[in-house]
Amino acid sequence: MEAHYPAFEIIYVDDSSTDGSAQLLEELAAVDPRVMVIQLRRNFGQTPALAAGFDAAQGEIIISLDGDQQHDPGDIPKLVEKLGEGFDIASGWRWPRVDNYLTRRLPSRIANWLMSRLSGVKLHDFGTTFKAYRRDTIQSVQLYGELHRFIPALAMLEGARVAEVPIRNIVRPEGKSHYGLGRTYRVMLDLVTVRFLLRYLTRPLHFFGSLGLALLGGGTLILVYNLIEKLMGVDILEAHGPLLVLGSIAFLAGVQLVSTGLIGEILVRTYFESQDRRIYSVKRVISQAKK
């Protein structure tokens, strides 16, 4: 950092580590005023730890990277230079990967392909936290759950421009990763959440309503058919019992989904209006008008 930038700060977020990091970081902060240490009360996880760092950062450009030494700080200038080209997020792309193929690289490749397809963000590597952000961009993203992987997708809701920068992938010098195949299902659930936010955040009725109307229409047709059969003297329960049950369930499910969509519309309006939020994001205003 000293070789490239005249002013900078380093924020270490200690997510309640048990390996002696806390004491070392306290000693480092005591001798270097550019260092800030944030110690969380318990182990909250990676997304909350990143959010704590983002909230405390003061710089116009914010860079995040893990503390397991698999990220090379020497790649920081490449990320910052990409922001200088007009992008709002420069996302690292670990290439070539040095992890185990079956347990890390293959699942990661599949997951990244799904994330790219469903989120609409053309990235090869969603998993790495080594990224550079413009301050106003990252502060517009609300993080919760384990959504740190999808920061670029969430930022695109605000109109952010995202670019990918190849970075070195270093073999972890010591320790063991807590990430594995067991986290895949959580990533998939987060992906569903992001997909919904990207397409239906301000119009949930379009999502629930389309499914609801389809079921409502199908159920209505089945029930009308059964009614006609009944009027013609057919014993409905004996001749079309399962079909009658199917029609009734489809009709009720359709009503419930449409109702859910309407409730979602009310909640969306409450969310935006109570916080004085806008459904758009302004980059800048250019005007010669005088006050």
BAPA-949154 format. One line per field, with one value per residue (C-alpha): residue number from 0; x, y, z. Coordinates in nm, 2 decimals. Layout:
k	NUM  ...;
east	X  ...;
north	Y  ...;
up	Z  ...;
***
This chain:
k	0  1  2  3  4  5  6  7  8  9  10  11  12  13  14  15  16  17  18  19  20  21  22  23  24  25  26  27  28  29  30  31  32  33  34  35  36  37  38  39  40  41  42  43  44  45  46  47  48  49  50  51  52  53  54  55  56  57  58  59  60  61  62  63  64  65  66  67  68  69  70  71  72  73  74  75  76  77  78  79  80  81  82  83  84  85  86  87  88  89  90  91  92  93  94  95  96  97  98  99  100  101  102  103  104  105  106  107  108  109  110  111  112  113  114  115  116  117  118  119  120  121  122  123  124  125  126  127  128  129  130  131  132  133  134  135  136  137  138  139  140  141  142  143  144  145  146  147  148  149  150  151  152  153  154  155  156  157  158  159  160  161  162  163  164  165  166  167  168  169  170  171  172  173  174  175  176  177  178  179  180  181  182  183  184  185  186  187  188  189  190  191  192  193  194  195  196  197  198  199  200  201  202  203  204  205  206  207  208  209  210  211  212  213  214  215  216  217  218  219  220  221  222  223  224  225  226  227  228  229  230  231  232  233  234  235  236  237  238  239  240  241  242  243  244  245  246  247  248  249  250  251  252  253  254  255  256  257  258  259  260  261  262  263  264  265  266  267  268  269  270  271  272  273  274  275  276  277  278  279  280  281  282  283  284  285  286  287  288  289  290;
east	0.00  0.28  0.44  0.12  -0.10  -0.02  -0.31  -0.49  -0.64  -0.64  -0.94  -0.91  -1.24  -1.19  -1.49  -1.43  -1.12  -0.96  -0.61  -0.45  -0.53  -0.70  -0.39  -0.17  -0.41  -0.43  -0.05  -0.05  -0.32  -0.12  0.18  0.02  -0.25  -0.36  -0.48  -0.83  -0.94  -1.31  -1.37  -1.71  -1.87  -1.92  -1.86  -2.12  -2.00  -1.84  -2.12  -2.17  -1.79  -1.77  -2.06  -1.88  -1.57  -1.77  -1.96  -1.63  -1.44  -1.38  -1.21  -1.36  -1.24  -1.29  -1.11  -1.20  -0.99  -0.98  -0.73  -0.62  -0.34  -0.49  -0.52  -0.21  -0.22  0.00  -0.31  -0.48  -0.35  -0.50  -0.84  -0.81  -0.70  -1.02  -1.23  -1.03  -1.18  -1.53  -1.64  -1.81  -1.69  -1.38  -1.43  -1.14  -1.12  -0.90  -0.72  -0.58  -0.74  -0.52  -0.78  -0.88  -1.07  -1.34  -1.42  -1.37  -1.31  -1.58  -1.86  -1.74  -1.75  -2.11  -2.22  -2.06  -2.23  -2.57  -2.51  -2.41  -2.71  -2.97  -2.83  -2.75  -2.40  -2.13  -1.87  -1.65  -1.59  -1.86  -1.70  -1.39  -1.42  -1.12  -1.30  -1.27  -1.57  -1.66  -1.77  -2.12  -2.18  -2.11  -2.30  -2.61  -2.61  -2.78  -2.61  -2.77  -2.77  -2.48  -2.53  -2.17  -2.12  -2.39  -2.27  -2.21  -2.57  -2.72  -2.52  -2.65  -3.00  -2.86  -2.71  -2.35  -2.10  -1.91  -1.58  -1.38  -1.00  -0.78  -0.60  -0.35  -0.49  -0.24  -0.24  -0.35  -0.03  -0.19  -0.52  -0.83  -1.11  -1.46  -1.62  -1.72  -2.00  -2.22  -2.27  -2.40  -2.76  -2.73  -2.58  -2.86  -3.12  -2.94  -2.94  -3.32  -3.34  -3.11  -3.30  -3.63  -3.48  -3.34  -3.66  -3.95  -3.83  -4.07  -4.34  -4.39  -4.74  -4.60  -4.42  -4.69  -4.98  -4.87  -4.85  -5.17  -5.37  -5.24  -5.36  -5.68  -5.76  -5.69  -5.88  -6.18  -6.19  -6.18  -6.46  -6.67  -6.63  -6.74  -7.03  -7.15  -7.11  -7.31  -7.59  -7.60  -7.67  -7.32  -7.21  -6.91  -6.75  -6.76  -6.67  -6.43  -6.34  -5.96  -6.02  -6.26  -6.00  -5.73  -5.95  -6.04  -5.68  -5.56  -5.84  -5.75  -5.38  -5.43  -5.63  -5.36  -5.08  -5.26  -5.33  -4.96  -4.86  -5.10  -4.96  -4.61  -4.71  -4.83  -4.50  -4.29  -4.47  -4.43  -4.06  -3.98  -4.21  -4.13  -3.75  -3.80  -3.62  -3.65  -3.70  -3.43  -3.07  -2.92  -2.56  -2.54  -2.74  -2.61  -2.77  -2.68  -2.98  -2.89  -3.04;
north	0.00  0.24  0.19  0.29  0.51  0.82  0.77  0.46  0.28  -0.09  -0.24  -0.58  -0.74  -1.01  -1.24  -1.37  -1.57  -1.82  -1.85  -1.55  -1.30  -1.06  -1.00  -0.96  -0.71  -0.50  -0.48  -0.38  -0.11  0.03  0.11  0.21  0.48  0.37  0.04  -0.01  -0.34  -0.43  -0.72  -0.87  -1.01  -1.36  -1.54  -1.39  -1.52  -1.38  -1.16  -0.97  -0.94  -0.78  -0.55  -0.43  -0.34  -0.16  0.04  0.15  0.23  0.60  0.58  0.65  0.31  0.01  -0.32  -0.65  -0.96  -1.26  -1.32  -1.67  -1.54  -1.69  -1.34  -1.15  -0.78  -0.72  -0.75  -0.45  -0.20  -0.40  -0.38  -0.01  0.06  -0.11  0.13  0.41  0.29  0.39  0.07  0.07  -0.28  -0.47  -0.83  -1.07  -1.38  -1.66  -1.79  -2.05  -2.22  -2.42  -2.59  -2.96  -3.03  -3.26  -3.09  -2.72  -2.64  -2.86  -2.76  -2.39  -2.40  -2.54  -2.29  -1.99  -2.09  -2.11  -1.78  -1.61  -1.74  -1.66  -1.33  -1.19  -1.09  -1.22  -1.33  -1.64  -1.62  -1.52  -1.69  -1.47  -1.17  -1.00  -0.70  -0.33  -0.10  0.26  0.38  0.50  0.17  -0.07  0.15  0.12  -0.26  -0.40  -0.73  -1.01  -1.39  -1.51  -1.27  -1.14  -1.37  -1.17  -0.82  -0.75  -0.87  -0.67  -0.36  -0.39  -0.32  0.03  0.05  -0.04  -0.13  -0.45  -0.57  -0.88  -0.88  -1.20  -1.24  -1.49  -1.79  -1.89  -2.22  -2.16  -2.17  -2.31  -2.38  -2.55  -2.39  -2.40  -2.41  -2.73  -2.92  -2.88  -2.51  -2.57  -2.58  -2.25  -2.09  -2.22  -2.07  -1.74  -1.76  -1.80  -1.49  -1.28  -1.39  -1.28  -0.95  -0.87  -0.94  -0.89  -0.66  -0.38  -0.60  -0.92  -0.96  -1.03  -1.34  -1.47  -1.35  -1.52  -1.86  -1.79  -1.69  -2.01  -2.23  -2.03  -2.06  -2.43  -2.50  -2.30  -2.49  -2.82  -2.72  -2.58  -2.91  -3.10  -2.87  -2.94  -3.31  -3.28  -3.10  -3.38  -3.63  -3.78  -3.89  -3.66  -3.82  -4.16  -4.06  -3.77  -3.77  -3.72  -3.46  -3.27  -3.27  -3.15  -2.87  -2.75  -2.76  -2.57  -2.30  -2.25  -2.24  -1.98  -1.76  -1.79  -1.70  -1.40  -1.29  -1.34  -1.12  -0.85  -0.86  -0.84  -0.53  -0.36  -0.46  -0.32  0.01  0.02  -0.06  0.21  0.48  0.43  0.46  0.74  0.51  0.55  0.28  0.44  0.54  0.87  0.87  1.26  1.56  1.81  2.15  2.51  2.63  2.86  2.84;
up	0.00  0.09  -0.26  -0.44  -0.23  -0.02  0.22  0.32  0.62  0.70  0.89  1.04  1.14  1.40  1.39  1.74  1.63  1.87  1.72  1.89  1.62  1.86  2.06  1.76  1.60  1.92  1.92  1.56  1.61  1.90  1.69  1.36  1.35  1.00  1.15  1.29  1.46  1.49  1.73  1.70  2.02  1.87  1.54  1.32  0.99  0.67  0.55  0.89  0.92  0.58  0.66  0.98  0.77  0.51  0.77  0.93  0.62  0.54  0.20  -0.14  -0.26  -0.03  -0.09  0.08  0.11  0.34  0.61  0.52  0.29  -0.02  -0.16  -0.28  -0.17  -0.47  -0.69  -0.52  -0.78  -1.06  -0.90  -0.83  -1.19  -1.31  -1.11  -1.27  -1.60  -1.48  -1.32  -0.97  -0.87  -0.97  -0.88  -0.85  -1.06  -0.92  -1.22  -1.24  -0.94  -0.71  -0.50  -0.50  -0.83  -0.70  -0.37  -0.46  -0.82  -0.99  -0.74  -0.77  -1.15  -1.14  -0.88  -1.06  -1.38  -1.21  -1.03  -1.36  -1.55  -1.28  -1.16  -1.50  -1.38  -1.61  -1.36  -1.35  -0.97  -0.73  -0.43  -0.38  -0.15  -0.31  -0.46  -0.49  -0.45  -0.48  -0.14  -0.26  -0.44  -0.15  0.10  -0.12  -0.07  0.24  0.34  0.54  0.55  0.34  0.05  0.03  -0.28  -0.46  -0.38  -0.76  -0.84  -0.56  -0.66  -1.01  -0.87  -0.81  -1.16  -1.07  -1.34  -1.26  -1.41  -1.35  -1.29  -1.29  -0.96  -0.83  -0.63  -0.36  -0.18  0.18  0.38  0.70  0.86  0.70  0.50  0.66  0.31  0.15  -0.02  0.29  0.22  -0.14  -0.04  0.14  -0.16  -0.38  -0.14  -0.14  -0.52  -0.52  -0.30  -0.52  -0.83  -0.67  -0.56  -0.90  -1.09  -0.85  -0.57  -0.66  -0.82  -0.62  -0.75  -1.10  -0.95  -0.72  -0.93  -1.25  -1.07  -0.88  -1.20  -1.37  -1.09  -1.04  -1.41  -1.42  -1.10  -1.23  -1.56  -1.37  -1.13  -1.42  -1.60  -1.29  -1.25  -1.60  -1.55  -1.23  -1.40  -1.66  -1.38  -1.35  -1.00  -0.96  -0.66  -0.82  -1.18  -1.12  -0.75  -0.79  -1.05  -0.83  -0.55  -0.79  -0.91  -0.56  -0.45  -0.76  -0.71  -0.34  -0.41  -0.68  -0.44  -0.18  -0.43  -0.56  -0.20  -0.12  -0.41  -0.30  0.06  -0.10  -0.29  0.03  0.21  -0.07  -0.06  0.32  0.29  0.04  0.18  0.55  0.48  0.22  -0.03  -0.41  -0.66  -0.87  -0.81  -0.94  -1.06  -1.08  -1.17  -1.43  -1.44  -1.50  -1.29  -1.00  -0.66;
***
